[in-house]
Amino acid sequence: MTRTTQHPVFALRLAQARKRAGLSQRQLGVLADLDPTVASPRINQYERGKHEPQLKTAKRLAEVLGIPPAFLYTDDDVLAELLLRWNDLTLRQKKNLLKQAETASPAKRSRKAE
């Protein structure tokens, strides 16, 4: 990931996912069950990298945003794109994608050769 700021990955990914969802900081906070009086400042602090939420809160934010929690923590842009699409896949599509990854994995091929 190419970063032009010093914000942690979590801060950048949260802002990216929130904007993608079309939510304001306050809306996201309220939907994630934060106290409405602190919802906007709290999300703002998370997005500026001043604070990072506990895992329970991060999971709730991800749930509201419709993304896997792992998206908020990955610094790999390709994996982040895959994670953004993950929730839109059916179980069958997820299993097929996993099979494709297994057959494409060099580690798996080298183990079979042993």
C-alpha positions as CSV (number, residue, x, y, z in Angstrom):
1,M,0.0,0.0,0.0
2,T,1.4,3.4,-0.9
3,R,0.8,5.8,1.9
4,T,1.2,9.5,1.7
5,T,0.4,10.0,5.3
6,Q,1.6,8.5,8.6
7,H,-1.8,7.2,9.5
8,P,-2.0,3.5,10.6
9,V,-3.5,1.0,8.2
10,F,-6.6,0.7,10.4
11,A,-7.3,4.5,10.1
12,L,-6.9,4.5,6.4
13,R,-9.0,1.4,5.8
14,L,-11.8,2.6,8.1
15,A,-12.1,5.9,6.3
16,Q,-12.0,4.0,2.9
17,A,-14.8,1.6,3.9
18,R,-16.9,4.4,5.5
19,K,-16.7,6.5,2.4
20,R,-17.5,3.5,0.2
21,A,-20.6,2.9,2.3
22,G,-21.6,6.5,2.0
23,L,-21.8,7.1,5.7
24,S,-20.8,10.1,7.7
25,Q,-18.6,9.6,10.7
26,R,-21.6,10.2,13.0
27,Q,-23.8,7.8,11.1
28,L,-21.2,5.0,11.3
29,G,-20.7,5.6,15.0
30,V,-24.4,5.5,15.8
31,L,-25.0,2.4,13.7
32,A,-22.1,0.7,15.5
33,D,-23.9,1.5,18.8
34,L,-21.6,4.2,20.0
35,D,-23.1,6.9,22.2
36,P,-24.6,9.4,19.7
37,T,-22.9,12.3,21.6
38,V,-19.4,10.9,21.0
39,A,-20.1,8.9,17.8
40,S,-18.6,11.5,15.3
41,P,-15.5,12.4,17.4
42,R,-14.7,8.8,18.2
43,I,-14.8,7.7,14.5
44,N,-12.8,10.8,13.7
45,Q,-10.1,9.8,16.2
46,Y,-10.0,6.3,14.7
47,E,-9.7,7.6,11.2
48,R,-6.9,10.1,12.2
49,G,-5.0,7.2,13.9
50,K,-5.2,8.9,17.3
51,H,-6.9,5.9,18.8
52,E,-7.7,2.4,17.6
53,P,-10.8,0.6,18.9
54,Q,-10.9,-2.6,20.8
55,L,-11.4,-5.7,18.6
56,K,-15.0,-6.0,19.6
57,T,-15.7,-2.4,18.4
58,A,-13.7,-3.0,15.2
59,K,-15.8,-6.1,14.5
60,R,-19.0,-4.1,15.0
61,L,-17.8,-1.3,12.7
62,A,-16.9,-3.9,10.0
63,E,-20.4,-5.5,10.4
64,V,-22.1,-2.1,9.9
65,L,-19.9,-1.4,6.9
66,G,-20.5,-4.9,5.4
67,I,-16.9,-5.8,5.3
68,P,-14.8,-8.5,6.9
69,P,-12.9,-7.2,9.9
70,A,-9.6,-8.3,8.3
71,F,-10.1,-5.5,5.7
72,L,-9.4,-3.0,8.4
73,Y,-6.0,-4.5,9.3
74,T,-4.5,-5.5,6.0
75,D,-1.8,-3.3,4.4
76,D,-1.9,-5.4,1.2
77,D,-4.0,-3.5,-1.4
78,V,-4.8,-6.6,-3.5
79,L,-6.0,-8.6,-0.4
80,A,-8.0,-5.5,0.7
81,E,-9.8,-5.5,-2.7
82,L,-10.5,-9.2,-2.3
83,L,-11.9,-8.7,1.2
84,L,-14.1,-5.9,0.0
85,R,-15.7,-8.3,-2.5
86,W,-15.8,-11.3,-0.1
87,N,-19.2,-10.6,1.5
88,D,-20.8,-10.3,-1.9
89,L,-19.8,-13.8,-2.8
90,T,-22.0,-16.9,-2.2
91,L,-20.7,-19.8,-0.2
92,R,-20.2,-21.7,-3.4
93,Q,-18.2,-18.8,-4.9
94,K,-16.1,-18.6,-1.8
95,K,-15.3,-22.3,-1.9
96,N,-14.5,-22.1,-5.6
97,L,-12.2,-19.2,-5.0
98,L,-10.4,-21.1,-2.3
99,K,-10.0,-24.1,-4.6
100,Q,-8.5,-21.9,-7.2
101,A,-6.1,-20.4,-4.7
102,E,-5.1,-23.9,-3.5
103,T,-4.3,-25.1,-7.0
104,A,-2.4,-21.9,-7.8
105,S,-0.3,-22.0,-4.6
106,P,3.4,-22.9,-5.2
107,A,3.6,-24.3,-1.6
108,K,0.9,-26.8,-2.3
109,R,2.5,-27.9,-5.6
110,S,6.0,-28.3,-4.0
111,R,4.5,-30.5,-1.2
112,K,2.9,-32.8,-3.8
113,A,6.2,-33.2,-5.5
114,E,7.9,-34.4,-2.3
